């Protein structure tokens, strides 16, 4: 897989969130195609950077192309790609993948769901699920996404990204009106609630 160049991430976060649809995320023998993202920017209150630089948020204000991994509700590690020039707090949350490599290892990491093995569609259909499936944890916070253990890139011969649709972000209580959630149109691998199909 060819890693994305640093300048890929130095653009406005909304551009990067859309452009990451169809790219690949890989770690420790597992990989998937990104089918869902959400953009977060310091200018809006749903973003951790909205409160400024703290011990938790300092990664968001650092160089673009780094991983921002944080614990959600004390349970799940959520993976983000830091965007925009250093000093601006912005990142793209990777919400869902279409798994393409290491599926059996993903299944072992995800464990049994209600006494059964997870289907392909359940492995990475949410931001907490995909980090568990790929073995991404808080120790990856701040890593370079081009040279670290967790990488974002494009596989040789990988087809062009699917048509992208946008809608409001989910699982937040602030700035819920912003259409900053991006999904590959028609993908069965996106998290629920799924956006309406087809694109408007």
MIDRENKE-915978 format. One record per residue: residue number from 1; residue in one letter; chain; x, y, z of N, C-alpha, C in turn. Coordinates in Angstrom, 3 decimals. Atoms other than C-alpha are relative to their C-alpha. Layout:
% MIDRENKE-915978
[rec NUM,"A","A",[X,Y,Z],[X,Y,Z],[X,Y,Z]] ...
END
This chain:
% MIDRENKE-915978
[rec 1,"X","A",[0.836,-1.193,0.000],[0.000,0.000,0.000],[0.871,1.243,0.000]] [rec 2,"X","A",[-0.721,-1.273,0.046],[1.277,3.468,-0.887],[-0.630,0.961,1.002]] [rec 3,"X","A",[0.513,-0.906,-1.024],[0.933,5.807,2.088],[-0.383,1.345,-0.603]] [rec 4,"X","A",[0.398,-1.334,0.436],[-0.863,9.120,1.622],[1.082,1.009,0.372]] [rec 5,"X","A",[-1.025,-1.017,-0.240],[1.503,12.098,1.348],[-0.459,0.964,1.082]] [rec 6,"X","A",[0.372,-0.944,-1.062],[1.599,14.619,4.224],[-0.923,1.117,-0.473]] [rec 7,"X","A",[0.827,-1.118,0.457],[0.072,17.350,2.051],[-1.446,-0.412,-0.276]] [rec 8,"X","A",[1.384,0.466,0.127],[-3.025,15.163,1.593],[-0.833,0.499,1.174]] [rec 9,"X","A",[0.704,-0.342,-1.236],[-3.940,16.016,5.186],[-0.004,1.502,0.302]] [rec 10,"X","A",[-0.154,-1.422,-0.321],[-2.990,19.698,5.111],[-1.099,0.873,-0.590]] [rec 11,"X","A",[1.136,-0.708,0.589],[-6.197,20.670,3.294],[-1.103,0.192,1.033]] [rec 12,"X","A",[1.147,-0.131,-0.907],[-9.488,21.775,4.892],[-0.569,-1.366,0.375]] [rec 13,"X","A",[0.416,1.296,-0.524],[-10.872,18.976,7.032],[-1.187,-0.583,-0.763]] [rec 14,"X","A",[1.134,0.522,0.759],[-14.095,18.700,5.001],[0.455,-0.642,-1.307]] [rec 15,"X","A",[-0.552,0.591,1.222],[-12.068,18.032,1.849],[0.636,-1.351,0.307]] [rec 16,"X","A",[-0.687,1.236,-0.353],[-9.997,15.390,3.591],[-1.003,-1.087,0.376]] [rec 17,"X","A",[1.012,0.982,-0.416],[-13.040,13.690,5.127],[-0.662,-0.645,-1.208]] [rec 18,"X","A",[0.620,0.524,1.226],[-14.583,13.306,1.684],[1.008,-0.833,-0.792]] [rec 19,"X","A",[-1.020,0.668,0.805],[-11.306,12.302,-0.001],[0.449,-1.336,0.595]] [rec 20,"X","A",[-0.408,1.262,-0.627],[-10.619,9.515,2.526],[-0.932,-1.161,-0.326]] [rec 21,"X","A",[0.894,1.079,0.413],[-13.644,7.564,1.316],[0.648,-0.723,-1.187]] [rec 22,"X","A",[-0.653,0.791,1.036],[-12.140,4.758,-0.763],[1.468,-0.260,0.263]] [rec 23,"X","A",[-1.387,0.274,-0.391],[-8.703,4.935,0.864],[0.016,-1.195,0.953]] [rec 24,"X","A",[-0.141,1.175,-0.857],[-7.338,2.119,3.022],[0.596,0.358,1.351]] [rec 25,"X","A",[-0.580,-0.075,-1.335],[-6.595,1.835,6.726],[0.529,-1.392,0.329]] [rec 26,"X","A",[-0.555,1.315,-0.324],[-4.237,-0.950,7.829],[0.810,0.044,1.281]] [rec 27,"X","A",[-0.805,0.165,-1.211],[-2.619,-2.197,11.008],[0.103,-1.473,0.344]] [rec 28,"X","A",[-0.257,1.317,-0.577],[-1.059,-5.435,12.188],[-0.704,-1.137,-0.747]] [rec 29,"X","A",[0.530,1.093,0.795],[-2.115,-7.707,9.338],[-1.444,0.121,-0.422]] [rec 30,"X","A",[1.402,-0.214,0.370],[-5.608,-6.284,8.919],[-0.144,1.317,-0.762]] [rec 31,"X","A",[0.210,-1.221,0.788],[-6.917,-3.709,6.455],[-1.438,0.072,-0.482]] [rec 32,"X","A",[1.332,-0.211,0.537],[-10.124,-2.198,5.175],[-0.070,1.277,-0.800]] [rec 33,"X","A",[0.252,-1.205,0.796],[-11.423,0.346,2.691],[-0.941,0.898,0.784]] [rec 34,"X","A",[0.812,-0.955,-0.767],[-12.844,3.456,4.340],[-1.299,0.292,-0.753]] [rec 35,"X","A",[1.303,-0.251,0.615],[-16.569,3.798,3.643],[-0.800,1.064,0.742]] [rec 36,"X","A",[0.734,-1.004,-0.767],[-17.573,6.348,6.291],[0.967,0.818,0.857]] [rec 37,"X","A",[-0.819,-0.910,-0.799],[-15.963,9.391,7.925],[-0.869,1.108,0.584]] [rec 38,"X","A",[0.615,-1.230,-0.500],[-16.892,12.446,9.984],[1.095,1.029,0.199]] [rec 39,"X","A",[-0.950,-1.102,-0.163],[-15.143,15.826,10.013],[-0.267,0.742,1.299]] [rec 40,"X","A",[0.085,-0.789,-1.225],[-14.410,17.782,13.204],[1.002,1.142,-0.076]] [rec 41,"X","A",[-0.830,-1.202,0.106],[-13.021,21.343,13.414],[-0.140,0.834,1.262]] [rec 42,"X","A",[-0.013,-0.791,-1.232],[-12.069,23.621,16.297],[-1.063,1.085,0.068]] [rec 43,"X","A",[0.999,-1.073,0.037],[-14.705,26.154,15.191],[-1.377,-0.439,0.477]] [rec 44,"X","A",[1.332,0.486,-0.396],[-17.616,23.909,16.255],[0.104,-0.841,1.263]] [rec 45,"X","A",[-0.106,0.555,-1.349],[-18.430,22.563,19.729],[0.002,-1.516,0.109]] [rec 46,"X","A",[-0.088,1.457,-0.076],[-18.584,18.869,18.837],[1.448,-0.481,-0.067]] [rec 47,"X","A",[-1.416,0.350,0.138],[-14.823,18.928,18.236],[0.709,0.153,1.339]] [rec 48,"X","A",[-0.773,-0.098,-1.235],[-12.495,18.226,21.156],[0.872,1.247,0.025]] [rec 49,"X","A",[-0.883,-1.166,0.081],[-10.301,21.104,19.920],[-0.722,1.306,0.319]] [rec 50,"X","A",[0.789,-1.209,-0.259],[-13.123,23.587,20.583],[0.413,0.672,1.310]] [rec 51,"X","A",[-0.379,-0.561,-1.303],[-11.891,24.033,24.177],[1.436,0.486,0.028]] [rec 52,"X","A",[-1.394,-0.433,0.058],[-8.329,24.730,23.081],[0.965,-1.142,0.270]] [rec 53,"X","A",[-1.045,1.004,-0.191],[-5.049,22.943,23.720],[0.022,-0.474,1.456]] [rec 54,"X","A",[-0.101,0.641,-1.308],[-5.056,20.516,26.655],[0.893,-1.233,-0.174]] [rec 55,"X","A",[-0.790,1.225,0.097],[-3.112,17.354,27.467],[-0.661,-0.999,-0.948]] [rec 56,"X","A",[0.721,0.935,0.869],[-5.835,15.402,25.665],[-0.008,0.450,-1.449]] [rec 57,"X","A",[0.232,-0.490,1.368],[-6.226,17.641,22.607],[1.256,0.453,-0.727]] [rec 58,"X","A",[-1.175,-0.584,0.636],[-2.643,18.679,21.875],[0.356,-0.663,-1.330]] [rec 59,"X","A",[-0.266,0.680,1.264],[-2.315,16.035,19.145],[-0.800,0.620,-1.145]] [rec 60,"X","A",[0.847,-0.611,1.027],[-5.187,17.717,17.273],[0.609,1.267,-0.587]] [rec 61,"X","A",[-0.591,-1.257,0.445],[-3.160,20.925,17.014],[1.407,-0.191,-0.579]] [rec 62,"X","A",[-1.339,0.281,0.484],[0.038,19.228,15.886],[0.047,-0.146,-1.506]] [rec 63,"X","A",[-0.136,0.157,1.455],[1.286,18.310,12.409],[-1.131,-0.826,-0.595]] [rec 64,"X","A",[1.002,0.794,0.714],[-1.238,17.022,9.897],[0.590,-1.368,-0.344]] [rec 65,"X","A",[-0.450,1.341,0.350],[-1.080,13.343,9.044],[0.418,-0.836,1.186]] [rec 66,"X","A",[-0.246,0.783,-1.208],[-0.875,12.097,12.632],[-1.302,-0.633,0.466]] [rec 67,"X","A",[1.173,0.659,-0.568],[-3.232,9.736,14.438],[-0.422,0.705,1.281]] [rec 68,"X","A",[0.578,-0.467,-1.262],[-5.520,11.145,17.114],[-0.925,-1.100,0.478]] [rec 69,"X","A",[0.772,1.118,-0.531],[-6.813,8.228,19.180],[-0.400,0.333,1.424]] [rec 70,"X","A",[0.486,-0.325,-1.340],[-8.978,8.788,22.239],[-1.020,-1.033,0.455]] [rec 71,"X","A",[0.946,0.940,-0.593],[-11.165,6.789,24.580],[-1.385,0.634,0.047]] [rec 72,"X","A",[1.377,-0.488,0.018],[-14.926,7.203,24.117],[-0.820,-0.752,1.044]] [rec 73,"X","A",[0.841,0.575,-1.047],[-17.231,6.625,27.109],[0.751,-1.036,0.845]] [rec 74,"X","A",[-0.802,0.895,-0.816],[-14.371,4.848,28.843],[0.115,-1.414,-0.532]] [rec 75,"X","A",[0.038,1.360,0.556],[-14.734,1.853,26.509],[0.800,-0.120,-1.288]] [rec 76,"X","A",[-0.532,0.181,1.343],[-13.811,2.324,22.859],[1.117,0.994,-0.312]] [rec 77,"X","A",[-1.010,-0.893,0.566],[-10.646,3.749,21.290],[-0.485,0.406,-1.384]] [rec 78,"X","A",[0.459,-0.481,1.302],[-11.672,5.937,18.351],[1.176,0.621,-0.752]] [rec 79,"X","A",[-1.144,-0.386,0.821],[-9.255,6.624,15.483],[-0.344,1.162,-0.928]] [rec 80,"X","A",[0.170,-1.186,0.837],[-8.925,10.004,13.725],[1.301,0.333,-0.707]] [rec 81,"X","A",[-1.159,-0.519,0.721],[-6.570,11.520,11.163],[0.026,1.521,0.157]] [rec 82,"X","A",[-0.136,-1.443,-0.214],[-5.317,15.008,12.079],[0.191,0.702,-1.343]] [rec 83,"X","A",[-0.017,-0.733,1.266],[-5.802,17.568,9.301],[0.318,1.481,0.220]] [rec 84,"X","A",[-0.245,-1.444,0.056],[-5.079,21.193,8.364],[1.377,0.346,0.574]] [rec 85,"X","A",[-1.342,-0.365,-0.469],[-1.872,23.119,9.162],[0.118,-0.058,1.524]] [rec 86,"X","A",[-0.255,0.039,-1.436],[-0.288,22.794,12.606],[-0.485,1.293,0.641]] [rec 87,"X","A",[0.567,-1.150,-0.699],[-1.955,25.112,15.111],[-1.492,0.105,-0.142]] [rec 88,"X","A",[1.454,0.050,0.188],[-5.471,24.436,13.814],[-0.470,-1.378,0.453]] [rec 89,"X","A",[0.500,1.267,-0.514],[-7.421,21.742,15.667],[-1.075,-0.582,-0.910]] [rec 90,"X","A",[0.957,0.620,0.920],[-9.125,19.485,13.132],[0.406,-1.443,-0.252]] [rec 91,"X","A",[-0.288,1.405,0.274],[-9.416,15.772,12.434],[-1.200,-0.663,-0.651]] [rec 92,"X","A",[1.039,0.823,0.615],[-11.384,13.171,10.512],[-0.120,-1.295,0.789]] [rec 93,"X","A",[0.294,1.263,-0.670],[-12.995,10.354,12.494],[-0.294,-1.056,-1.062]] [rec 94,"X","A",[0.305,1.116,0.903],[-12.893,7.048,10.605],[-1.094,-0.824,0.666]] [rec 95,"X","A",[1.171,0.630,-0.624],[-16.333,5.579,11.276],[-0.240,-1.433,-0.443]] [rec 96,"X","A",[0.290,1.360,0.455],[-16.503,2.418,9.157],[0.916,-0.386,-1.153]] [rec 97,"X","A",[-0.833,0.571,1.061],[-14.479,0.155,6.870],[-0.721,-1.175,-0.651]] [rec 98,"X","A",[0.319,1.272,0.644],[-15.173,-2.544,4.331],[1.240,-0.874,0.162]] [rec 99,"X","A",[-1.208,0.785,-0.263],[-12.765,-5.229,5.596],[0.459,-0.765,-1.231]] [rec 100,"X","A",[-0.517,0.680,1.198],[-10.474,-6.657,2.908],[1.184,-0.910,0.289]] [rec 101,"X","A",[-1.141,0.858,-0.321],[-7.527,-8.321,4.684],[0.013,-0.295,1.491]] [rec 102,"X","A",[-0.083,0.390,-1.408],[-7.085,-10.239,7.915],[-1.340,-0.187,0.675]] [rec 103,"X","A",[1.352,0.084,-0.556],[-10.788,-10.938,8.412],[-0.106,-0.996,1.152]] [rec 104,"X","A",[0.094,0.966,-1.094],[-10.273,-14.017,10.586],[0.625,0.541,1.278]] [rec 105,"X","A",[-0.594,-0.649,-1.169],[-7.954,-12.082,12.892],[-0.949,1.054,0.556]] [rec 106,"X","A",[1.004,-0.975,-0.448],[-10.578,-9.319,13.007],[-1.091,-0.694,0.807]] [rec 107,"X","A",[1.065,0.722,-0.702],[-13.195,-11.873,14.032],[0.454,-0.428,1.396]] [rec 108,"X","A",[-0.501,0.406,-1.316],[-10.999,-13.156,16.853],[0.074,1.202,0.940]] [rec 109,"X","A",[-0.096,-1.197,-0.841],[-10.403,-9.630,18.116],[-1.377,0.515,0.408]] [rec 110,"X","A",[1.342,-0.491,-0.307],[-14.083,-8.741,17.950],[-0.737,-0.934,0.945]] [rec 111,"X","A",[0.662,0.960,-0.869],[-15.109,-11.915,19.766],[-1.366,-0.408,-0.532]] [rec 112,"X","A",[1.318,0.484,0.413],[-18.494,-13.563,19.583],[-1.061,1.035,0.340]] [rec 113,"X","A",[1.076,-0.970,-0.165],[-21.574,-11.399,19.182],[-1.294,-0.763,0.273]] [rec 114,"X","A",[1.204,0.741,-0.344],[-24.537,-12.848,21.028],[0.144,-1.486,-0.227]] [rec 115,"X","A",[-0.236,1.432,0.156],[-22.953,-16.294,20.879],[0.341,-0.446,-1.403]] [rec 116,"X","A",[-0.321,0.380,1.376],[-22.158,-16.185,17.171],[1.199,0.803,-0.503]] [rec 117,"X","A",[-1.134,-0.676,0.624],[-19.263,-15.166,14.940],[-0.510,1.211,-0.774]] [rec 118,"X","A",[0.389,-1.224,0.713],[-19.415,-11.638,13.510],[0.045,-0.215,-1.510]] [rec 119,"X","A",[-0.004,0.036,1.460],[-20.357,-11.351,9.850],[0.972,1.048,-0.529]] [rec 120,"X","A",[-0.890,-0.993,0.616],[-18.169,-9.385,7.429],[-0.542,1.412,0.204]] [rec 121,"X","A",[0.619,-1.316,-0.100],[-20.656,-6.503,7.655],[0.049,0.572,1.412]] [rec 122,"X","A",[-0.019,-0.445,-1.397],[-20.385,-6.343,11.455],[1.401,0.268,0.534]] [rec 123,"X","A",[-1.364,-0.091,-0.520],[-16.600,-6.370,11.780],[0.450,1.427,0.255]] [rec 124,"X","A",[-0.541,-1.363,-0.060],[-15.889,-2.679,11.154],[-1.059,1.065,-0.239]] [rec 125,"X","A",[1.105,-0.921,0.296],[-19.320,-0.997,10.936],[-0.260,0.965,1.154]] [rec 126,"X","A",[0.087,-0.979,-1.078],[-18.613,1.590,13.619],[1.405,0.340,0.462]] [rec 127,"X","A",[-1.358,-0.437,-0.334],[-15.648,3.557,14.957],[0.658,-0.807,1.111]] [rec 128,"X","A",[-0.562,0.843,-1.044],[-15.208,1.415,18.086],[0.248,-1.419,-0.487]] [rec 129,"X","A",[-0.157,1.342,0.547],[-15.672,-1.819,16.165],[1.275,-0.104,-0.841]] [rec 130,"X","A",[-1.143,0.107,0.911],[-13.000,-1.030,13.586],[1.333,0.069,0.739]] [rec 131,"X","A",[-1.257,-0.034,-0.749],[-10.334,-0.124,16.141],[0.236,-1.316,0.728]] [rec 132,"X","A",[-0.136,1.309,-0.635],[-11.028,-3.350,18.025],[0.431,-1.041,-1.030]] [rec 133,"X","A",[-0.302,0.977,1.043],[-10.916,-5.362,14.787],[1.435,0.117,-0.500]] [rec 134,"X","A",[-1.343,-0.219,0.509],[-7.631,-3.795,13.657],[1.064,0.055,1.096]] [rec 135,"X","A",[-0.962,-0.046,-1.087],[-6.017,-3.749,17.094],[0.602,1.369,0.230]] [rec 136,"X","A",[-0.465,-1.376,-0.205],[-5.696,0.051,17.221],[-0.383,0.434,1.413]] [rec 137,"X","A",[0.237,-0.385,-1.388],[-5.364,1.471,20.729],[0.554,1.388,0.288]] [rec 138,"X","A",[-0.484,-1.324,-0.398],[-4.473,4.617,22.657],[1.499,0.158,-0.190]] [rec 139,"X","A",[-1.448,-0.102,0.180],[-0.784,3.796,22.267],[0.382,0.528,-1.378]] [rec 140,"X","A",[-0.277,-0.502,1.347],[-1.080,4.814,18.606],[-0.266,1.496,-0.134]] [rec 141,"X","A",[0.251,-1.439,0.056],[-2.087,8.384,19.456],[1.297,0.743,-0.323]] [rec 142,"X","A",[-1.148,-0.809,0.387],[0.286,10.824,17.762],[0.893,-0.621,-1.053]] [rec 143,"X","A",[-0.848,0.656,0.995],[1.772,8.301,15.307],[-0.123,0.656,-1.373]] [rec 144,"X","A",[-0.034,-0.457,1.384],[2.770,9.385,11.802],[-0.732,-1.038,-0.856]] [rec 145,"X","A",[0.828,0.937,0.758],[0.176,7.834,9.467],[0.648,-0.473,-1.290]] [rec 146,"X","A",[-0.732,0.467,1.174],[2.699,7.464,6.661],[1.116,-0.963,0.348]] [rec 147,"X","A",[-1.158,0.810,-0.374],[5.451,5.746,8.638],[-0.197,-0.817,1.263]] [rec 148,"X","A",[0.238,0.711,-1.243],[3.898,4.408,11.831],[-0.620,-1.367,-0.215]] [rec 149,"X","A",[0.600,1.328,0.058],[2.279,1.085,12.656],[-1.386,0.032,-0.634]] [rec 150,"X","A",[1.315,-0.199,0.620],[-1.154,2.402,11.639],[0.204,0.887,-1.221]] [rec 151,"X","A",[-0.263,-0.744,1.227],[-1.173,3.570,8.034],[-1.285,0.229,-0.789]] [rec 152,"X","A",[1.065,-0.322,0.945],[-3.566,5.264,5.643],[0.628,0.122,-1.377]] [rec 153,"X","A",[-0.582,-0.065,1.330],[-3.006,4.885,1.928],[-0.932,-0.513,-1.065]] [rec 154,"X","A",[0.731,0.499,1.159],[-4.070,3.595,-1.449],[0.741,-1.220,-0.512]] [rec 155,"X","A",[-0.614,1.224,0.510],[-3.447,0.073,-2.706],[0.188,0.101,-1.508]] [rec 156,"X","A",[-0.184,0.017,1.454],[-2.000,-0.445,-6.203],[-1.206,-0.626,-0.691]] [rec 157,"X","A",[1.143,0.523,0.728],[-4.843,-0.924,-8.650],[-1.326,0.170,0.699]] [rec 158,"X","A",[1.258,-0.197,-0.727],[-7.419,0.130,-6.079],[-0.932,0.873,-0.831]] [rec 159,"X","A",[0.928,-0.790,0.813],[-10.549,1.403,-7.892],[-0.279,1.366,0.607]] [rec 160,"X","A",[0.342,-1.345,-0.475],[-11.654,5.012,-7.634],[-1.085,-0.084,1.066]] [rec 161,"X","A",[0.967,-0.022,-1.091],[-13.732,5.942,-4.620],[-1.420,0.013,-0.541]] [rec 162,"X","A",[1.414,0.004,0.353],[-17.449,5.347,-4.758],[-0.567,1.412,0.130]] [rec 163,"X","A",[0.680,-1.269,-0.168],[-19.888,8.214,-5.011],[-0.238,0.260,1.483]] [rec 164,"X","A",[0.057,-0.355,-1.419],[-19.969,10.054,-1.709],[-1.245,0.827,0.275]] [rec 165,"X","A",[1.125,-0.802,-0.438],[-23.022,11.370,0.105],[0.309,0.557,1.384]] [rec 166,"X","A",[-0.251,-0.682,-1.274],[-23.116,13.699,3.105],[-1.288,0.155,0.787]] [rec 167,"X","A",[1.142,-0.200,-0.882],[-25.401,14.044,6.092],[0.481,0.414,1.370]] [rec 168,"X","A",[-0.396,-0.427,-1.348],[-25.420,15.054,9.765],[0.780,-1.089,0.739]] [rec 169,"X","A",[-0.761,0.929,-0.822],[-22.947,13.463,12.171],[-0.913,-0.652,1.037]] [rec 170,"X","A",[0.834,0.737,-0.940],[-24.256,10.949,14.675],[0.754,-0.214,1.319]] [rec 171,"X","A",[-0.602,0.272,-1.293],[-23.656,10.195,18.353],[0.552,1.223,0.702]] [rec 172,"X","A",[-0.466,-1.238,-0.625],[-23.089,13.858,19.289],[-1.215,0.815,0.444]] [rec 173,"X","A",[1.092,-0.852,-0.484],[-25.151,16.507,21.073],[0.181,1.457,-0.392]] [rec 174,"X","A",[-0.267,-1.377,0.423],[-23.566,19.704,19.692],[0.200,0.041,-1.515]] [rec 175,"X","A",[-0.184,-0.217,1.445],[-23.567,21.085,16.133],[-0.544,-1.174,-0.818]] [rec 176,"X","A",[0.577,1.174,0.664],[-25.828,18.236,15.080],[-0.529,0.315,-1.402]] [rec 177,"X","A",[0.565,-0.379,1.292],[-27.088,20.214,12.089],[1.022,-0.022,-1.139]] [rec 178,"X","A",[-1.029,-0.068,1.042],[-23.756,20.219,10.233],[0.047,-1.302,-0.803]] [rec 179,"X","A",[-0.031,1.219,0.831],[-23.708,17.781,7.270],[1.429,-0.480,-0.214]] [rec 180,"X","A",[-1.426,0.321,0.047],[-20.197,16.573,8.076],[0.285,-1.487,0.134]] [rec 181,"X","A",[-0.188,1.449,0.065],[-20.712,12.817,7.875],[0.007,-0.397,-1.471]] [rec 182,"X","A",[-0.160,0.378,1.398],[-19.541,11.261,4.602],[0.012,-1.516,-0.130]] [rec 183,"X","A",[0.115,1.446,0.187],[-20.413,7.792,3.312],[0.102,-0.361,-1.473]] [rec 184,"X","A",[0.019,0.556,1.350],[-19.794,5.684,0.228],[-1.440,-0.404,-0.306]] [rec 185,"X","A",[1.412,0.229,0.318],[-23.204,5.634,-1.427],[-0.275,-1.482,-0.226]] [rec 186,"X","A",[0.437,1.369,0.190],[-24.938,2.280,-1.151],[0.799,-1.056,0.727]] [rec 187,"X","A",[-0.819,0.995,-0.695],[-22.289,0.619,1.015],[-0.773,-0.662,1.137]] [rec 188,"X","A",[0.643,0.744,-1.078],[-23.596,-2.107,3.323],[0.882,-0.049,1.244]] [rec 189,"X","A",[-0.958,0.077,-1.105],[-20.572,-1.628,5.584],[-0.019,1.233,0.899]] [rec 190,"X","A",[0.039,-1.208,-0.822],[-21.429,1.815,6.965],[-0.729,-0.284,1.311]] [rec 191,"X","A",[0.639,0.177,-1.301],[-22.586,2.230,10.560],[-1.458,0.447,-0.056]] [rec 192,"X","A",[1.407,-0.407,-0.096],[-26.192,2.664,11.587],[-0.133,1.224,0.912]] [rec 193,"X","A",[0.982,0.086,1.078],[-28.287,4.652,11.155],[0.616,0.345,-1.343]] [rec 194,"X","A",[-0.538,-0.246,1.333],[-27.467,4.446,7.482],[-0.691,1.198,-0.623]] [rec 195,"X","A",[0.623,-1.130,0.712],[-28.019,7.550,5.352],[-1.020,-0.533,-1.004]] [rec 196,"X","A",[0.952,0.431,1.022],[-30.904,7.421,2.890],[0.702,-0.272,-1.325]] [rec 197,"X","A",[-0.535,0.318,1.316],[-30.072,5.802,-0.444],[-1.124,0.157,-1.020]] [rec 198,"X","A",[-1.298,-0.422,0.523],[-29.661,6.740,-3.223],[0.288,1.440,0.398]] [rec 199,"X","A",[-0.312,-1.388,-0.337],[-27.899,10.122,-2.915],[-1.025,0.967,-0.575]] [rec 200,"X","A",[0.963,-0.991,0.466],[-30.162,13.128,-3.204],[0.605,0.850,-1.103]] 
END
